[in-house]
Amino acid sequence: MTTHPHSASAINRYLEELLEVEFTFLQVGELATSLAALAAENREFLLGWTRRIASTNIQIAYQFALRAITLLDHTDRRMIEAWALHAMDTYDRSGLSSGMRVIKEVENFAHQSHARSAGVVFEDVAGIMLNFVHGLSGRRLKLEPGDAAYTDSETLFLPAVIARMQTARHNFTLCKATVAMMWAQTRYGSFRVELPQLLAAYEDGERALNCFHALETLRLQARIADELPGLYREMQKLAAQLGETLPHDWEGYALQLGRSEATVEDSLRLLVDAYAGTSLPSLCYQGELRPEAVAACMATRIAKEKMLLRVKLAQLEQEVQKHRSAEGSDKPAKFGLAEKAENESGLTALELTLDGAPVAPPEDVRQLITSIQLDLGEIPPEYLVAAGPGEYDPSLYEEKPADPDAVWQGTYHEEGATLYPEWDYGRQHYRKNWCVMREKDVTPVHDGFRAATLGKYSGLLKHLRKTFEAMRDENRLLKRQSYGDNVDIDALVEALADARDGSEMSDRLFMRMHRTERNIAVMFMVDMSGSTRGWINDAERESLVLLCETLETLGDRYAIYGFSGTTRKRCELFRIKRFDEPYNEEVQGRISGIRPQEYTRMGFAIRHLTSLLKGVEARTKLLITLSDGKPDDYNDNYRTRYGIEDTRKALQEAQRSGIHPFCITLDEKARDYLPHLYGAVNYTVIDQVGKLPFKVADIYRRLTS
């Protein structure tokens, strides 16, 4: 169906309005004529994408339209779409000049089309690869994008796109194999030698480095074959597809380094012969070796981990001394390490001892011992001496998380924040990593608010408790059962009708009562925007107190988070009660401490709380929003249809995850927009605080009966 104008004059007027030529002074006459000359299908396609891009930036949309006309005859439409989306993503990330560069360098983009269609993009697989490498033994490594595949022994760097293979599946396997190879370098001691100094003895340092890397790749392949045999077979297939075979004169090296007891010293021993040889193998998954980056990282880590281990042991010693003082003994503690009965290949399993007896160290101490052992091959005795009083400056080892309140102070940073996408309805696509979200704690206020609320609503609270207690024990009528207490008349009538038609009668003709087993997790998402100032804030806090008091009678898991923020750069979620937290004085103080903040950006909050709900094992999951108005934010288009559509999209994402969203609002105008967001029956408007818990009870009944 045609939705855009088709005559040159009409297209001209359409473009003048779309591209705001009154202010931009863009010349659209020739463009309109060229578009009018296109086939209807192509014209619709280009005008549609020009409109979508114009919702992001008019200049990019104009340049896109000019260049896309000439591409239609010889370029696949999917490539043009990918080009447009890449330009908009680049504009979001790096600004107008970078976005315009993508548009103007369309030939370069087309040249990389294979990489973009069949390649593995770092952003898409980073989470999977991180889980994979965390499942392996050794140091807990990090993963970051880089200009090539290499590791500094602490972080694995991968290029933005891996596209050497022909298919996406094989490129994913290549990415996994590359990660495994870099992990093996840290796990099996490739960096336990002073490589820069050793390589300096060779005339051609670069060739010596490449030879060493090739030898280590052979050794580590054998270790991967032992630990990850399935992946090793896939690695062999990748090398075979690319025609990568081992030179004849290297087969002897592979045999020697394939022994389970081979170490990095064996690779160094063979390096002398390999360096003098003529051939040099290279495998697609071996990445690069950067000894300088490793040396710098290790020097910092070794000093820091020695300090950290001694400080942790001092803390352990203090706990032991407290216990011993209680028993009347002041014998000093002495730490040591003992080898465990079972040994892992390449890394001896160690056990921390205290006065000769094994102790179970905390997880961070165990990680430290493993990391030190990976670097040094052993734990030197001086590492096991607990730090003395004042021996180390606490600022050197105590981690200080970024202050979420310092976002706008000094250099802006996103360190420690979680990034969420946002749906752009004009673009019909997500803006990637758009919202910068941080969790914060509500400062508790112990001012007797709970007691005052309970006193104010004592009569109502009794009624509420009876309502929820009745719901806890209520039975559910199951119809069309094969056995039961009573005949199901509806099922019987249908069965008799079937019999008259000659069909087989159903035997499910009974109904019975069944006690409902409660398995519910509910998340309350509380609007803390500035518009809640005054009686609405009081109503929200009183409602939460009543809800908590009554929900405690059900025993259901529930959590409470507030949301607010200023622009996409400062999206804040306020922890009031986590799922695993009891309803104690601290939580009651946080409810009392809820105060109006900034604006009502909702999409990020729904996405984050959805991710928290997904982590809870429950048959029924509810996301209940308490709000006083529609989506809004400061000085951007979130208060327009953009915000409505992003919120709607986030709710749809929650529903696809098996979560039931519901909204309880105090906004009398909510009926204008809430049906579009939540559906016709998934919201309610209230005007009194006392009605809110009853509405929650209604929601419970609806979803569990």
SETOR-346990 format. One record per residue (C-alpha): x, y, z; residue number from 1; residue in one letter. Coordinates in steps of 0.5 Angstrom, whole numbers, plus 500, padded with zeros to 3 digits. Each point is the difference from the previous one (the first is absolute). Layout:
BEGIN
    px    py    pz   lose   dogu
     X     Y     Z    NUM      A
...
! end
This chain:
BEGIN
    px    py    pz   lose   dogu
   500   500   500      1      M
   503   507   498      2      T
   501   504   506      3      T
   504   506   497      4      H
   499   505   494      5      P
   502   498   493      6      H
   500   506   496      7      S
   506   504   500      8      A
   496   506   503      9      S
   497   496   505     10      A
   507   497   502     11      I
   503   507   500     12      N
   495   503   505     13      R
   501   493   504     14      Y
   508   501   500     15      L
   499   507   502     16      E
   496   499   506     17      E
   504   494   502     18      L
   507   503   499     19      L
   498   507   503     20      E
   502   503   494     21      V
   498   507   503     22      E
   505   500   505     23      F
   505   495   497     24      T
   500   503   493     25      F
   501   493   497     26      L
   499   499   492     27      Q
   495   495   499     28      V
   497   501   493     29      G
   505   496   496     30      E
   499   494   506     31      L
   493   501   499     32      A
   500   499   493     33      T
   505   494   500     34      S
   495   497   505     35      L
   494   501   496     36      A
   503   496   494     37      A
   501   494   504     38      L
   496   494   500     39      A
   495   500   506     40      A
   503   495   504     41      E
   507   503   500     42      N
   497   507   501     43      R
   496   497   506     44      E
   506   497   503     45      F
   504   506   499     46      L
   495   505   503     47      L
   499   496   506     48      G
   507   499   502     49      W
   501   507   499     50      T
   494   502   504     51      R
   503   495   506     52      R
   507   503   499     53      I
   497   507   500     54      A
   498   499   507     55      S
   507   499   503     56      T
   503   505   495     57      N
   498   504   494     58      I
   507   501   497     59      Q
   501   493   500     60      I
   493   498   497     61      A
   502   505   495     62      Y
   507   497   498     63      Q
   497   493   500     64      F
   494   502   495     65      A
   505   503   495     66      L
   505   494   500     67      R
   495   494   501     68      A
   496   502   494     69      I
   506   497   496     70      T
   501   494   504     71      L
   493   497   499     72      L
   502   497   493     73      D
   506   496   502     74      H
   500   499   508     75      T
   495   496   504     76      D
   495   503   504     77      R
   502   497   507     78      R
   507   503   499     79      M
   497   507   499     80      I
   496   499   506     81      E
   506   498   504     82      A
   504   506   497     83      W
   495   505   503     84      A
   499   496   507     85      L
   508   500   500     86      H
   500   508   499     87      A
   495   501   505     88      M
   503   496   505     89      D
   507   503   499     90      T
   496   507   500     91      Y
   498   498   507     92      D
   507   498   502     93      R
   504   505   497     94      S
   496   506   498     95      G
   499   503   493     96      L
   506   500   497     97      S
   501   492   501     98      S
   493   499   498     99      G
   501   504   493    100      M
   507   496   499    101      R
   496   494   500    102      V
   495   502   495    103      I
   505   503   495    104      K
   505   494   500    105      E
   494   495   498    106      V
   505   497   495    107      E
   504   498   506    108      N
   494   498   504    109      F
   498   495   494    110      A
   507   497   500    111      H
   499   498   507    112      Q
   493   497   499    113      S
   503   493   501    114      H
   503   502   506    115      A
   494   503   503    116      R
   495   495   497    117      S
   504   493   502    118      A
   505   503   505    119      G
   499   500   508    120      V
   499   506   503    121      V
   504   501   507    122      F
   494   504   503    123      E
   495   494   498    124      D
   505   494   503    125      V
   503   504   505    126      A
   496   497   506    127      G
   500   493   497    128      I
   507   500   500    129      M
   501   503   506    130      L
   496   494   503    131      N
   504   495   497    132      F
   506   503   502    133      V
   498   500   507    134      H
   498   493   500    135      G
   507   498   499    136      L
   505   499   506    137      S
   505   506   501    138      G
   500   507   501    139      R
   493   504   499    140      R
   502   503   494    141      L
   496   506   497    142      K
   498   501   492    143      L
   501   507   497    144      E
   500   502   492    145      P
   507   502   497    146      G
   504   501   494    147      D
   501   492   499    148      A
   500   494   504    149      A
   505   500   506    150      Y
   500   500   508    151      T
   504   504   505    152      D
   499   493   504    153      S
   494   504   504    154      E
   496   502   494    155      T
   498   496   494    156      L
   500   505   494    157      F
   496   499   494    158      L
   499   504   493    159      P
   493   503   499    160      A
   498   495   495    161      V
   503   493   498    162      I
   498   498   493    163      A
   506   496   497    164      R
   496   494   499    165      M
   494   499   495    166      Q
   494   499   505    167      T
   498   503   506    168      A
   500   493   504    169      R
   507   499   498    170      H
   502   507   502    171      N
   497   499   507    172      F
   504   494   500    173      T
   506   504   498    174      L
   499   505   506    175      C
   499   495   505    176      K
   506   496   498    177      A
   504   507   500    178      T
   497   501   507    179      V
   502   493   502    180      A
   507   501   498    181      M
   501   507   503    182      M
   497   496   507    183      W
   505   495   499    184      A
   506   505   500    185      Q
   498   502   507    186      T
   498   493   502    187      R
   506   496   498    188      Y
   506   505   502    189      G
   502   503   493    190      S
   502   507   504    191      F
   504   497   505    192      R
   506   502   497    193      V
   503   506   499    194      E
   499   500   492    195      L
   502   507   498    196      P
   507   499   503    197      Q
   501   493   497    198      L
   497   502   493    199      L
   505   506   500    200      A
   506   495   500    201      A
   498   498   492    202      Y
   502   505   495    203      E
   493   500   497    204      D
   495   501   506    205      G
   494   500   496    206      E
   501   493   497    207      R
   503   497   506    208      A
   493   503   503    209      L
   496   496   495    210      N
   504   494   500    211      C
   499   500   508    212      F
   492   501   499    213      H
   500   495   495    214      A
   503   495   505    215      L
   496   502   505    216      E
   494   499   496    217      T
   502   493   499    218      L
   500   499   507    219      R
   494   503   502    220      L
   496   496   495    221      Q
   502   494   503    222      A
   497   503   507    223      R
   494   502   497    224      I
   499   493   496    225      A
   501   497   507    226      D
   495   505   504    227      E
   495   502   494    228      L
   500   494   495    229      P
   494   502   496    230      G
   503   507   499    231      L
   506   497   498    232      Y
   497   496   495    233      R
   496   506   497    234      E
   507   504   500    235      M
   503   495   496    236      Q
   494   501   495    237      K
   501   507   500    238      L
   508   499   498    239      A
   498   495   495    240      A
   495   505   496    241      Q
   505   505   500    242      L
   505   495   497    243      G
   505   501   506    244      E
   504   494   501    245      T
   506   499   505    246      L
   507   501   496    247      P
   504   493   499    248      H
   506   503   504    249      D
   495   502   506    250      W
   497   493   501    251      E
   505   498   505    252      G
   499   506   504    253      Y
   493   499   500    254      A
   501   493   503    255      L
   505   502   505    256      Q
   495   506   503    257      L
   494   495   500    258      G
   503   497   506    259      R
   495   501   506    260      S
   507   502   504    261      E
   502   505   495    262      A
   501   507   502    263      T
   502   507   498    264      V
   507   499   501    265      E
   500   494   495    266      D
   497   505   495    267      S
   506   505   501    268      L
   505   494   499    269      R
   497   498   493    270      L
   500   508   498    271      L
   507   499   499    272      V
   499   495   494    273      D
   494   503   498    274      A
   503   507   499    275      Y
   505   497   496    276      A
   495   496   495    277      G
   496   503   494    278      T
   493   498   501    279      S
   495   503   505    280      L
   493   498   501    281      P
   495   505   502    282      S
   493   498   502    283      L
   493   504   499    284      C
   499   499   508    285      Y
   506   502   503    286      Q
   499   508   500    287      G
   506   504   502    288      E
   506   500   505    289      L
   501   507   503    290      R
   506   499   506    291      P
   500   507   502    292      E
   493   500   501    293      A
   500   494   504    294      V
   507   502   504    295      A
   496   507   502    296      A
   494   497   502    297      C
   504   494   504    298      M
   504   505   504    299      A
   494   504   503    300      T
   496   494   501    301      R
   506   496   504    302      I
   501   506   505    303      A
   493   501   501    304      K
   498   493   501    305      E
   506   498   505    306      K
   497   506   504    307      M
   493   498   499    308      L
   502   493   503    309      L
   504   502   506    310      R
   494   505   502    311      V
   495   495   499    312      K
   504   495   504    313      L
   500   505   505    314      A
   493   501   500    315      Q
   499   492   501    316      L
   505   500   506    317      E
   496   506   503    318      Q
   494   495   500    319      E
   504   494   502    320      V
   503   504   506    321      Q
   493   502   502    322      K
   498   493   501    323      H
   506   498   503    324      R
   499   506   505    325      S
   493   497   502    326      A
   504   493   501    327      E
   505   503   505    328      G
   506   499   495    329      S
   504   506   497    330      D
   504   495   495    331      K
   502   504   494    332      P
   498   497   493    333      A
   504   498   495    334      K
   498   499   493    335      F
   503   495   495    336      G
   498   496   493    337      L
   499   492   499    338      A
   500   497   494    339      E
   493   496   499    340      K
   500   493   498    341      A
   497   501   493    342      E
   504   504   495    343      N
   498   504   494    344      E
   504   500   494    345      S
   505   506   500    346      G
   498   503   507    347      L
   500   496   506    348      T
   494   501   505    349      A
   502   503   506    350      L
   496   500   507    351      E
   501   506   505    352      L
   502   498   507    353      T
   500   503   507    354      L
   504   497   505    355      D
   501   494   495    356      G
   492   499   500    357      A
   497   501   493    358      P
   495   506   500    359      V
   495   502   495    360      A
   502   507   498    361      P
   495   505   497    362      P
   499   500   493    363      E
   504   507   499    364      D
   506   496   503    365      V
   499   494   496    366      R
   500   504   494    367      Q
   506   504   502    368      L
   504   494   502    369      I
   498   497   493    370      T
   502   506   496    371      S
   507   501   504    372      I
   501   492   498    373      Q
   499   502   493    374      L
   505   505   500    375      D
   505   497   504    376      L
   499   493   499    377      G
   500   500   508    378      E
   499   504   506    379      I
   506   503   503    380      P
   500   499   508    381      P
   501   508   501    382      E
   493   500   497    383      Y
   497   496   506    384      L
   502   505   505    385      V
   494   504   502    386      A
   501   507   499    387      A
   502   504   507    388      G
   496   506   503    389      P
   500   506   495    390      G
   505   496   495    391      E
   496   502   494    392      Y
   496   506   498    393      D
   492   498   500    394      P
   499   505   494    395      S
   505   495   496    396      L
   495   494   501    397      Y
   494   502   502    398      E
   495   501   493    399      E
   496   506   500    400      K
   494   500   495    401      P
   499   506   496    402      A
   495   504   504    403      D
   493   500   496    404      P
   499   508   502    405      D
   507   502   497    406      A
   497   499   493    407      V
   500   507   498    408      W
   506   502   504    409      Q
   507   501   496    410      G
   501   495   494    411      T
   493   496   499    412      Y
   501   493   500    413      H
   496   494   500    414      E
   504   495   504    415      E
   496   495   504    416      G
   494   502   496    417      A
   495   495   497    418      T
   499   502   493    419      L
   493   498   497    420      Y
   497   501   493    421      P
   494   505   498    422      E
   495   499   495    423      W
   499   505   495    424      D
   493   500   497    425      Y
   502   505   494    426      G
   506   496   498    427      R
   497   493   501    428      Q
   506   498   504    429      H
   504   500   506    430      Y
   505   505   502    431      R
   505   495   503    432      K
   503   502   507    433      N
   496   506   500    434      W
   498   500   508    435      C
   505   501   505    436      V
   497   496   506    437      M
   503   500   507    438      R
   497   497   507    439      E
   500   504   506    440      K
   497   499   507    441      D
   495   504   503    442      V
   503   503   506    443      T
   495   497   506    444      P
   497   505   504    445      V
   498   498   507    446      H
   494   505   502    447      D
   494   495   502    448      G
   497   500   493    449      F
   498   493   501    450      R
   497   501   507    451      A
   496   506   498    452      A
   498   497   493    453      T
   497   493   504    454      L
   497   505   505    455      G
   496   504   495    456      K
   498   494   496    457      Y
   499   495   506    458      S
   493   498   498    459      G
   502   500   492    460      L
   506   495   502    461      L
   496   495   504    462      K
   495   500   494    463      H
   506   499   495    464      L
   503   494   504    465      R
   494   497   500    466      K
   499   500   492    467      T
   507   498   499    468      F
   500   494   505    469      E
   493   498   497    470      A
   504   500   493    471      M
   506   496   503    472      R
   495   494   502    473      D
   495   501   494    474      E
   499   494   496    475      N
   499   500   492    476      R
   495   497   496    477      L
   502   495   495    478      L
   495   498   495    479      K
   500   495   494    480      R
   504   495   505    481      Q
   499   492   499    482      S
   498   499   508    483      Y
   498   505   505    484      G
   494   502   505    485      D
   495   503   495    486      N
   498   499   493    487      V
   502   505   495    488      D
   493   502   497    489      I
   504   504   494    490      D
   504   494   499    491      A
   494   495   500    492      L
   496   504   495    493      V
   506   500   495    494      E
   501   493   501    495      A
   493   498   499    496      L
   500   504   494    497      A
   506   497   497    498      D
   496   493   501    499      A
   494   502   496    500      R
   505   502   495    501      D
   503   493   500    502      G
   507   503   503    503      S
   503   497   506    504      E
   498   503   506    505      M
   506   503   505    506      S
   501   497   507    507      D
   501   506   503    508      R
   494   502   503    509      L
   501   502   507    510      F
   503   506   504    511      M
   503   500   506    512      R
   504   505   505    513      M
   507   501   500    514      H
   504   504   505    515      R
   505   504   496    516      T
   507   500   502    517      E
   503   507   500    518      R
   506   501   496    519      N
   500   507   498    520      I
   506   506   500    521      A
   497   507   499    522      V
   505   506   499    523      M
   497   507   502    524      F
   503   505   495    525      M
   498   507   504    526      V
   500   507   496    527      D
   505   505   504    528      M
   500   505   495    529      S
   499   507   502    530      G
   492   500   498    531      S
   499   496   506    532      T
   502   505   505    533      R
   495   502   505    534      G
   494   495   502    535      W
   501   495   495    536      I
   507   499   503    537      N
   497   499   506    538      D
   495   495   497    539      A
   505   496   497    540      E
   504   499   506    541      R
   493   499   504    542      E
   498   495   495    543      S
   507   496   500    544      L
   500   499   508    545      V
   493   497   499    546      L
   502   496   494    547      L
   506   497   504    548      C
   496   499   506    549      E
   495   496   497    550      T
   504   496   495    551      L
   504   498   506    552      E
   494   496   501    553      T
   500   496   493    554      L
   508   499   501    555      G
   500   501   492    556      D
   507   503   498    557      R
   500   507   499    558      Y
   505   506   498    559      A
   499   508   500    560      I
   504   504   495    561      Y
   499   508   499    562      G
   502   503   493    563      F
   501   507   498    564      S
   506   504   496    565      G
   502   505   496    566      T
   501   499   492    567      T
   503   493   498    568      R
   507   502   503    569      K
   497   499   507    570      R
   495   495   501    571      C
   499   498   507    572      E
   497   494   504    573      L
   499   500   507    574      F
   501   494   504    575      R
   494   500   506    576      I
   499   492   501    577      K
   504   495   496    578      R
   497   493   499    579      F
   505   497   505    580      D
   499   505   505    581      E
   495   499   506    582      P
   495   506   502    583      Y
   504   503   506    584      N
   501   506   503    585      E
   505   502   494    586      E
   495   499   495    587      V
   495   504   504    588      Q
   505   506   500    589      G
   501   500   493    590      R
   492   500   498    591      I
   500   506   505    592      S
   506   503   496    593      G
   497   500   493    594      I
   500   507   498    595      R
   498   503   493    596      P
   506   500   495    597      Q
   501   502   493    598      E
   496   498   494    599      Y
   496   494   498    600      T
   504   496   494    601      R
   497   493   501    602      M
   503   495   495    603      G
   507   499   503    604      F
   496   499   507    605      A
   495   494   497    606      I
   506   497   496    607      R
   505   500   506    608      H
   494   497   505    609      L
   498   495   495    610      T
   507   498   500    611      S
   500   499   507    612      L
   493   496   500    613      L
   503   496   495    614      K
   505   497   505    615      G
   495   498   505    616      V
   497   493   500    617      E
   492   501   500    618      A
   494   498   496    619      R
   497   506   500    620      T
   504   507   499    621      K
   497   507   501    622      L
   503   507   498    623      L
   495   505   504    624      I
   501   507   498    625      T
   498   505   505    626      L
   500   507   496    627      S
   497   507   500    628      D
   501   501   493    629      G
   502   498   493    630      K
   507   500   497    631      P
   504   506   501    632      D
   507   503   500    633      D
   504   506   500    634      Y
   501   504   493    635      N
   500   494   496    636      D
   495   497   496    637      N
   498   495   505    638      Y
   494   504   502    639      R
   497   499   493    640      T
   498   493   496    641      R
   507   498   500    642      Y
   499   499   508    643      G
   494   496   499    644      I
   502   496   495    645      E
   507   498   504    646      D
   496   498   506    647      T
   495   496   496    648      R
   506   496   497    649      K
   503   499   507    650      A
   493   497   502    651      L
   500   496   494    652      Q
   507   497   502    653      E
   498   499   507    654      A
   493   496   497    655      Q
   505   496   496    656      R
   504   498   506    657      S
   494   497   503    658      G
   498   506   505    659      I
   494   503   501    660      H
   500   508   500    661      P
   495   504   503    662      F
   499   507   502    663      C
   497   504   506    664      I
   499   507   499    665      T
   498   506   503    666      L
   500   504   493    667      D
   492   502   499    668      E
   502   501   492    669      K
   504   493   500    670      A
   494   497   496    671      R
   503   504   494    672      D
   506   496   500    673      Y
   500   494   504    674      L
   496   495   496    675      P
   505   501   495    676      H
   506   499   504    677      L
   497   494   505    678      Y
   494   498   496    679      G
   493   501   502    680      A
   499   496   506    681      V
   507   500   503    682      N
   500   507   503    683      Y
   495   504   505    684      T
   500   507   503    685      V
   499   501   507    686      I
   499   506   504    687      D
   501   498   507    688      Q
   505   497   504    689      V
   496   494   503    690      G
   498   498   493    691      K
   507   498   498    692      L
   501   493   504    693      P
   493   498   498    694      F
   502   501   493    695      K
   506   496   501    696      V
   496   494   503    697      A
   495   501   494    698      D
   506   499   495    699      I
   502   494   504    700      Y
   494   497   499    701      R
   499   501   493    702      R
   507   497   498    703      L
   500   494   505    704      T
   493   498   499    705      S
! end
